């Protein structure tokens, strides 16, 4: 850390604040840690030099070892520290998930559409650049008129969502009329 940062005196109120900062051990995504740290520190500290001095106090394990092995005066400021941290622990950044991976999330035999969509939505949130409508319809089994819907010209996500809600309603009415077709799987997951 540069000498001007080391000379900074933190305000006495900083130590009395009940502030909970997440620790970083080098195993999780460093970008998320940096983002969380920026948000947390900006709430109470306005200058980057103080942020640079506080941030390393959250390092644990391999992140702490990395920081201790930095060359003296090699960190010029908070942004520099963040860039070097992300570069060093870039192997902890999870691979980007793509929309095509959602094709592997299919409705299981005997699984209700509602239960499937809950599971699908968890996986969908993990994809950064999402093509929602194709992946959503692709994973559902036994749906009447899926093919005709897939080839329609207007497949916006709201339209797909409405299509799925209608299918769920039909499925649940059918359940009430014809018995516990999906009861076993749905109760097992709850």
N, C-alpha and C positions, 0 to 999 in steps of 0.2 A: 504494500500500500504506500502511496506517495506520502512524503513528509507533511505536506499541508493537510492531508486528511487525518494523519495520526495526531496532529496538534489540535484538532477540533475538540472542544469541550462540549459534551452533551449537556443539554439543559437539565437541571436538577429534577424537574417535573417528569422527565422521561422515565426515570427509574421508579417513580412512585405510581406511574400509570399501570393499571391492571390490563396489560396488553399481552395477548396470546399470539405469538408468531409461530407458524409451522416450522418445524425442524426439517432439514434436508440432509439425507444421507447418501445421495448419489444414485439411488435405485429407482426413483420415480422420474417422471418427465421433468427435466430442469426448466423447460419453458413455462410450465404451469406454476412451478415454485417461484420463478422470477415474477410472473404475472401476479400471483397472490401476494408476494412480498411488496411489489410496487403499490398495490391497492392498500394494503395494511399500513405501510409506512407513510404513504401520502396523507392518510387521515390525521396523523399527528406531527409529521415532520415535513417541512417544505423544501429543505435544501438537500441536494443529492450527496453532498459530502458526508453529512450526518447519516444518511441512509446507507452509504458505503461503509461506514464504520460499524453500524448496527447489524447489517445483513450477515456478515460472517459469524456472528454469535449464534446463528441458527444452524450452522453446519455441524453435522455429526458424521461419524464413520469415515467413509472414503472421501466425502466432501470436505470434511475437516482436515484430513491428511493432505488432500490436494491443496487446500488453502495454505496450510503450514509450509508446504514445499514450494510455494511461489517465490520467485526472485524478489528481494527487497526492492521497494519502489516501483514495482511492475504494474500496479493498479493505479490508473489515473483518475478514476471516478466510478460512480455507481454503474453507469452504462457499460463501462469497460469491464468491471467485475462481472456483470450479468452476461456479457458476451463471452467472456472467458469461461465462465461456469457452464454455459450452454454448450460451448464448443467441446469442453472436456468431457461432459457427461452426455454427449449426443447419442451414444449407444443406448441410453435409457429412454430415448424418445421412441414411443411405440410406432410401428409401421402404420402408415396411413391405410385406413380401410376404405374400400371403394364400394360403390353401389352394386357392382357385379357380385360381390361377396354375399349380398343379401339373397341372391338366388339360392344359396345353400340353406337359407332359413325357410323351410317349407312347413306347411301345416301337416302335422302328424296324423296318422290313421286314428280316427276316433276322437280327435281333438276339436273342440268347438272353435268357431271362427273368433269369438271374443277372446278366448284363452290364447289362441295363436297370435292375434293382433297385439295382445299385451307383451308377449315374448318377442314378437317382431319389432315393436316400438323400442324396446330396450336395445336391441341390436342396431336399429336404424339411427339411434342417437349417437352411436359410435362412429358413424360415417360423416366425414367433413363435407364433401361435395356430393350431395345426395341427388339422385334422380329417383324421386319417391314413387311415382305412379307405376312405373314398369316393375320395379322390385316388389312392391306391395301386392299387386295382382298376381305376379308370377308365383308366389309362394303358396297361394291358396288352392286347395284341392276341392273337388266335387262341387264346384260352383256353377250353377246354370248360367248360361249366357256370358261366361268369361271371355270366350273367344270373340264373340261379337263386340263385347266392350273393348277388348284389347285392340281391335282394328278400327274402332271409332276414331274420329278426327279430334275430338275434344277430350283429352285425358288429363286435365289439370288435377292437381292434388285434391282440391275441394270436391271435384266430381268423383274421383276415386273414393274419397272418404265417404261421400254420400252413398255410393254404390255399395261399399262395405257395410255401412250402417243398415241399409235396406236388406242386405243378405243376412246380417245378424238377426234382424227382426223376424225374417222368414224362418230362419233356423230355430230361433227360440219358440216361435209359435208351433213349429213342427215338433219340437221337443215336448211342448205341453200336450199336443194332440196325440203323439205317437210313442211317448215314453222316454225313458232315460238313455237315449242314444249316446250322449256325451257325459253322462253323470260320473262315470268311473274316473275318467281322465281329469275332469275339472275338480272334483273333490280331492283327488290325489295331490294337486298342485296348491291347494289352499292351505 
